[in-house]
Amino acid sequence: MFDKPNSALYDNDLIAKIADGDQYAFTTLFEQYQSMVYGYALHLTRSKEYAEEIVQNIFMNIWVKRAQLPDIQNLGAYLNRATRNQCYSALRKIATERLVELDQSHLELNDGSNAEDLVLYNESFQMLQHAVASLPQQRRQVYELCHGQGLKYEEVAQQLNISPGTVHSHMKLALRTIRTHLQALHTAIFLFLICRF
């Protein structure tokens, strides 16, 4: 996707210079490809914020791991793959955020919603519920009190007779567990959630 006509030799020259620590060559590479990386990331994530973050991550990784650049045979293919991988990670993050939001309030589906929308919603919500159910008892209690009942950390701490710091730790671990549990969601569900909500 990122290949340019007759650019292979030029790219190889840039890669060699960047691998030697040439900042000007790196700036040249960034200026040449950043708009294409951004455009592809925006197309996949539909989020300017995530697209900008992906551009930063990809080019930062190129500079940090510049010693490995000579191993790259095709820069365009490398950037394409790196962008796609970063986008899928972003989509998983976005989907998890959307699903966690669903646990806080009921979703009102439009009268015009079709059966496919309902099936996808039900499957997604069930996966979230299953993830919550898999949490250890106290962590699940903390999560349900914070997200289900909207209590503040201090209120949950007082109710469960634990410290606010412990509540914070439980919430952090709960969200991490849920995020990991939802990694198996199909890309189509990611896109459905992003577009729908």
Secondary structure, 3 states (H helix, E strand, C coil): CCCCCCCHHHHHHHHHHHHCCCHHHHHHHHHHHHHHHHHHHHHHHCCHHHHHHHHHHHHHHHHHCHHHHHHCCCHHHHHHHHHHHHHHHHHHHHHHHHHHHHCCCCCCCCCCCCHHHHHHHHHHHHHHHHHHHCCCHHHHHHHHHHHHCCCCHHHHHHHHCCCHHHHHHHHHHHHHHHHHHHHHCCHHHHHHHHHHC
